[in-house]
Structures are given as structure tokens and as C-alpha cells.
Amino acid sequence: MTWHVTLQFHPPHGPVIAGAWENETAAARKWTAWVGTHGSHPTAVIQLTETAPHGHPRLVKTWPPPAAERPAEPLRPPQAPPA
């Protein structure tokens, strides 16, 4: 099994940084590190995929998470107009 981590800015055509590992733990650590260093960039997409020999890649996790998995924004009370 091969694990791939990709970091792309401005998908789908922006610059890409990618790496491949034979060790899941090492790839997961790199994914976490890239989320920590680049995850706040507004156009960054960071993905961890696994590929079996002669198989298709399977997405394991992505940052930012899909909208359905993101926590809802907390409700804020309406602001009173200035006096």
C-alpha cells in the first residue's frame, strides 16, 4: 500500500506539493504537519490518499473538511445598534 499526501493551492490548477510513503503513520504525520503549517491558507487543499498495488486511489481524509463535516458556526446574538 502506498500513501500519498498532496497540498494544492488554488485547485484545480494551482501549484502542488506531493509526497508518497509506504508507511501509513509517516504519511498521516506529514498530512497533520501540512494542515498545521498551511491549513489556514484560504485556497489550500490537503489530502491523504491510499493506493493499493494496481488499484485506484482512495481518499482517506482532506482539509478543509467537506462542508457537511464542518461544525456549524455558533449563533451570535444580534448586535444592538449604536446609540
C-alpha positions in Angstrom: 0.0 0.0 0.0 1.3 3.5 -0.8 0.1 6.6 1.0 0.1 10.0 -0.8 -0.2 13.4 0.7 -0.9 16.4 -1.6 -1.1 20.1 -0.8 -2.5 22.2 -3.6 -3.1 25.9 -3.7 -5.9 27.3 -5.9 -7.3 23.9 -7.0 -7.6 22.5 -9.6 -4.7 24.2 -11.5 -2.6 25.8 -8.8 0.8 24.7 -7.5 1.1 21.2 -5.9 3.4 19.7 -3.3 3.2 16.0 -3.0 4.9 13.0 -1.3 4.5 9.3 -1.2 5.1 6.9 1.8 4.9 3.2 2.3 4.2 3.8 5.9 0.7 5.0 6.9 1.9 6.6 10.2 4.6 8.6 8.4 2.1 9.8 5.8 -0.5 10.7 8.4 2.1 12.7 10.3 3.0 14.7 7.2 -0.7 15.4 6.5 -1.1 16.7 10.0 2.0 18.8 9.7 0.9 20.3 6.5 -2.6 21.1 7.9 -0.8 22.8 10.8 1.5 24.9 8.5 -0.7 25.5 5.5 -4.2 24.7 6.6 -5.2 28.3 7.3 -4.4 29.5 3.7 -7.7 30.2 2.2 -7.1 28.2 -1.0 -5.1 25.3 0.4 -6.5 21.8 0.0 -4.5 19.0 1.7 -5.4 15.3 1.0 -4.3 11.9 2.3 -5.0 9.0 -0.1 -4.1 5.4 -0.1 -3.4 3.3 -3.2 -3.2 -0.5 -3.3 -0.9 -2.1 -5.9 -2.7 -1.8 -9.2 -5.6 -0.1 -7.5 -7.3 3.2 -7.6 -6.5 5.9 -5.0 -8.9 6.1 -2.1 -9.3 9.5 -0.3 -8.7 8.9 3.4 -9.0 12.5 4.7 -9.0 16.0 3.4 -8.5 19.6 4.7 -10.6 21.6 4.9 -13.2 19.0 5.8 -16.2 18.8 3.5 -18.9 21.3 4.4 -21.2 18.5 5.8 -18.5 17.6 8.4 -17.6 21.2 9.5 -19.1 22.4 12.8 -21.8 24.9 12.4 -20.9 28.5 13.2 -22.1 29.4 16.7 -25.2 31.6 16.7 -24.4 35.1 17.9 -26.9 37.4 19.4 -27.9 40.4 17.2 -25.8 43.5 17.8 -27.7 46.4 19.2 -27.5 49.5 17.0 -25.2 52.2 18.3 -26.9 54.8 20.5 
